Amino acid sequence: MTGYPFDFHGFGFEARTSGALWWPEGRWLFVADLHFGKSERVARRGGALLPPYEGQATLQRLAAEIGTLDPRTVVCLGDSFDDLAAVQALDLHIARCISDLSVDRDWIWVVGNHDPAEPRGLTGRSAAELRLGPVTLRHCAMAGQGPDISGHFHPVVSLAGERRKAFVIGAEHLILPAFGTYTGGLICDDLAIRRLVPQGIAIACGRKAMALPLRARA
Amino acid sequence: MTLPPAFQDWFAKQGWQPHPHQLQLLAATGDSLLIAPTGGGKTLAGFLPSLVDLQDGARSGSVHTLYVSPLKALTADIGRNLARPVADLALPIRVEDRTGDTGATQRRRQRVDPPGILLTTPESLALMLSYPEAPTIFGGLRRVVLDELHALAESKRGDQLMLCLARLRGLAPDLRVTGLSATVEDAQALADFMSGSKPVHVINADPGPEPDIAMLPTAQPAPWSGGGGHYAIPEVLQAIRQARTTIVFINTRAQAELFFQALWAANDDNLPIGLHHGSLSHESRARVEAAMAAGELRAVVATGSLDLGIDWGAVDLVIQIGAPKNVKRLVQRIGRANHRYNAPSKARIVPANRFEQIECVAALQAVQARDLDGDPRGPGPLDVLCQHILLTACTAPFDAETLYAEVATAGPYRELARADFDACLDFAATGGYALRAYDRWQRLMLRDGLWRLRDPRAARLLRMNVGTIVEAEMVRVRLRGRGGAPLGEVEEAFAASLTPGDSFLIGGRVVRMDAMRDMVIEVTPDPRQQPKIAVYSGVKLAMSTQLAHRVLALIGDPARHAGLAPDTRAWLSLQARVSSLPEPGLLLSESFPHAGRWHFALYGFAGRNAMQTLGLLLTREMEDEGLGPLGFLSTDYALLIWSMDPVSDPRPLLAAERLRAGLGDWLGENAVMKRTFRNVATVAGLIQRNMPGLRKTGRQATFSSDILYDTLRKYDPNHLLLRVTADEADRGLVDFGRIEEMLARSPRREHRMLDRVSPLAAPLLLEVGKIPIRGEGRERLAQIEADALMREAGLETVA
């Protein structure tokens, strides 16, 4: 597991191969788009009955990162829950694990479009946006309102025939890949992303983190 | 039943004489299976009893005759053909089709006022059966005609159709079923497949005269490797010129594109030649079909997309480019030429390379011996049953006991164990997980002894996902600009490998990718560029077991080499001199150094899927032995592995026990399994292809089925769908059975240590499709690619 270190507006960050972002100096850990409760929500709405293990799987990976890095602050950058009802329906075991993980840490739920309000009954505090020096932490990057760190788009790149989760880093926007297990991806070249980051790099997550250029579009 | 006078007159007016099999079918009192060559008036035979039955009019409110074919185009064609006798004889019958193309208004009307004769596809039938009105629509059904049953029986579409047939037999106990099939290797097996509780009577029509089939002589010998067949372009053009209308069959879509382009480059007479394959847009295919029907084309280059379908009487020559891989398919393709009964079909074969030349000769001998091949069908797959159970719940609440009894009358499910049925029902109801997470949100609930949808609105989603055809994820291609014309589709994996500016071939022209928007690739024509080759499909048909045996027997017996081309003869005799020839009973392998690496060649003749599995298993074994395998490639005939150190004794590596043990470990994380899982999960209803209102949101919301597979493997390894996946892969893409067959039929082993490449191995070195060993190697590959891209962009010092 080799991360990729880079600077963004004066902060030395590390893009972790897990898809989490790490700020060693302040001991902050960022994750985006956990989408807890996804399978439950799909079932509730009459869709397929997906294997109900994605919460466990997401949590295991998050717990591994927290165990390794021991962050002081954990920021979940929105869409942590697939909807607000999913918070209420959350497996007790998962709620307890989150609570265990948050002991002695500042745990912040940034709201997202799937979870636009505070997750009631869970540890941690909720915020619409957060500041880290000049940088805003929000769910979805806002053009002209950067610099910001966000999630929302689930960026992926296609490398050697495989799709991999990726960080997108531009001058004003730093976009995290989705950390949740049941999450799809949007190719970094998609206009929705390239409007925000016309030029920059993508860091693909694999066994090693790998940087790729995002060229200016013709 | 005999032919009424009005019908006899009609036949006479056409200048026709009823065929004996048409009269036999008319006289039949139970279910029948008619085996007849194309052009034998097969379809009319199937409909004749219905037309006679209906001459005094149909009972309204219910369908009298249901016709099911694998192709939408075929239903439309049959509709046109039936119109003539119906009009000539003034029969009071309404004939209508019902396919995915039928408009909503027509569909609604058909549910209230069904036509006397309804023409449809298995998917549309499954859909119609899922409506609450199904018992009324089909309650008075008297006859079912299953067209091209041999083709349907080869896939899950056939299993689904048989489940639907069992339902129809339940709704209308007086039903009589007629199956229509091209020549097959085992007619009785097909009859059992379509039978209900009573046996099916097989009627064999006169197979007609021997086909005129031979290799196409070419000035240049076949090349050592490759699959294009371009060396034969002059002779193919000459053959097209001499015939009236020709179908040129070629095995893959990418090859069809390239061959079509090469053909046009040499087409100095500007003969009208078209292209037809499954990745082209519906519009372009329809254009080619119409031109063909109108006799405006001299030839069409096609893939399996034309294996079935519309009767083009004018086709008088079929050219097969590349080895046919199985004899039955070759015979059926030959039958596409000359649809006039009692005229011989004419076909010419062009092997694409040296190995295939031997295969083509062996296939010709099999055709002459009327020795058809085919693997016996396995039992009805459980993913299809899962879908059937969910669709049954869409019709009305059902009793498990009754449904099980009904399913067990369907041919493919006759041996279905109650425990397996219950597992499918549990999957449909609760997801079937060890963790019972969905008590509140079950799909099906048991109430008053009957299973029903918890949320009736779910029926819409289930109906949107009817069917067992799982296509690779495709991306549409269209010309740039507002309202640009659609050109066709390419696989998503191929689309992902394109960057703006790259060019590829589609519909016979070179286009340049401009942008990707809303999952559509926008392109501009760019005839000057050399195209990147479009890779449409990763799955290729494996050579059949029987044909493989014939090829091996031909190679191993120098006395029979006289039937081969001189260059092929010379090649084999050189092989016999410097190494050995593979032969029945003997498994030959060779080790030799080449280009600084050791190579291990194994001539297994077990088909490409099994040889690929063997490659994956053997490289693992070699890794354990410290031989440092670097990669391998597999063909239908052989496996070639390159490594740091040589294999000096393959016997321990090839122990069946050891391979089987390795299979269990390896299978789980394999891409082949993931692809199979995707099919299974889609058919069973775990993955939905179609969602209301979700067409244009891109891929952010949907996630890969690989994630579901990995999650299930980790947290619920005994889940039903993993079991179904393993069974299916074992029969299909993994094909371990054929590795065991290869080991069992080859008690003698011979390993040759050579100082250079052997003649038989040489073409393998030229093959494409090498598989690097996964793991660190793959990671390194990606790193190299990423570094190169960064360097190119001058970005290696970023951050």
Boltz contact constraints between the chains, C-beta under 6 A:
constraints:
  - contact:
      token1: [A, 6]
      token2: [B, 799]
      max_distance: 6.0
  - contact:
      token1: [A, 7]
      token2: [B, 799]
      max_distance: 6.0
  - contact:
      token1: [A, 43]
      token2: [B, 438]
      max_distance: 6.0
  - contact:
      token1: [A, 43]
      token2: [B, 441]
      max_distance: 6.0
  - contact:
      token1: [A, 44]
      token2: [B, 441]
      max_distance: 6.0
  - contact:
      token1: [A, 46]
      token2: [B, 455]
      max_distance: 6.0
  - contact:
      token1: [A, 46]
      token2: [B, 457]
      max_distance: 6.0
  - contact:
      token1: [A, 46]
      token2: [B, 458]
      max_distance: 6.0
  - contact:
      token1: [A, 48]
      token2: [B, 686]
      max_distance: 6.0
  - contact:
      token1: [A, 48]
      token2: [B, 688]
      max_distance: 6.0
  - contact:
      token1: [A, 49]
      token2: [B, 431]
      max_distance: 6.0
  - contact:
      token1: [A, 49]
      token2: [B, 438]
      max_distance: 6.0
  - contact:
      token1: [A, 51]
      token2: [B, 708]
      max_distance: 6.0
  - contact:
      token1: [A, 51]
      token2: [B, 711]
      max_distance: 6.0
  - contact:
      token1: [A, 51]
      token2: [B, 712]
      max_distance: 6.0
  - contact:
      token1: [A, 52]
      token2: [B, 433]
      max_distance: 6.0
  - contact:
      token1: [A, 52]
      token2: [B, 435]
      max_distance: 6.0
  - contact:
      token1: [A, 52]
      token2: [B, 437]
      max_distance: 6.0
  - contact:
      token1: [A, 53]
      token2: [B, 711]
      max_distance: 6.0
  - contact:
      token1: [A, 53]
      token2: [B, 715]
      max_distance: 6.0
  - contact:
      token1: [A, 57]
      token2: [B, 711]
      max_distance: 6.0
  - contact:
      token1: [A, 154]
      token2: [B, 700]
      max_distance: 6.0
  - contact:
      token1: [A, 158]
      token2: [B, 496]
      max_distance: 6.0
  - contact:
      token1: [A, 159]
      token2: [B, 782]
      max_distance: 6.0
  - contact:
      token1: [A, 160]
      token2: [B, 781]
      max_distance: 6.0
  - contact:
      token1: [A, 160]
      token2: [B, 782]
      max_distance: 6.0
  - contact:
      token1: [A, 160]
      token2: [B, 785]
      max_distance: 6.0
  - contact:
      token1: [A, 182]
      token2: [B, 703]
      max_distance: 6.0
  - contact:
      token1: [A, 183]
      token2: [B, 703]
      max_distance: 6.0
  - contact:
      token1: [A, 184]
      token2: [B, 699]
      max_distance: 6.0
  - contact:
      token1: [A, 184]
      token2: [B, 700]
      max_distance: 6.0
  - contact:
      token1: [A, 184]
      token2: [B, 701]
      max_distance: 6.0
  - contact:
      token1: [A, 184]
      token2: [B, 702]
      max_distance: 6.0
  - contact:
      token1: [A, 184]
      token2: [B, 703]
      max_distance: 6.0
  - contact:
      token1: [A, 186]
      token2: [B, 698]
      max_distance: 6.0
  - contact:
      token1: [A, 186]
      token2: [B, 700]
      max_distance: 6.0
  - contact:
      token1: [A, 201]
      token2: [B, 798]
      max_distance: 6.0
  - contact:
      token1: [A, 207]
      token2: [B, 779]
      max_distance: 6.0
  - contact:
      token1: [A, 210]
      token2: [B, 783]
      max_distance: 6.0
  - contact:
      token1: [A, 210]
      token2: [B, 786]
      max_distance: 6.0
  - contact:
      token1: [A, 212]
      token2: [B, 786]
      max_distance: 6.0
  - contact:
      token1: [A, 212]
      token2: [B, 789]
      max_distance: 6.0
  - contact:
      token1: [A, 213]
      token2: [B, 789]
      max_distance: 6.0
  - contact:
      token1: [A, 213]
      token2: [B, 790]
      max_distance: 6.0
  - contact:
      token1: [A, 213]
      token2: [B, 793]
      max_distance: 6.0
  - contact:
      token1: [A, 213]
      token2: [B, 795]
      max_distance: 6.0
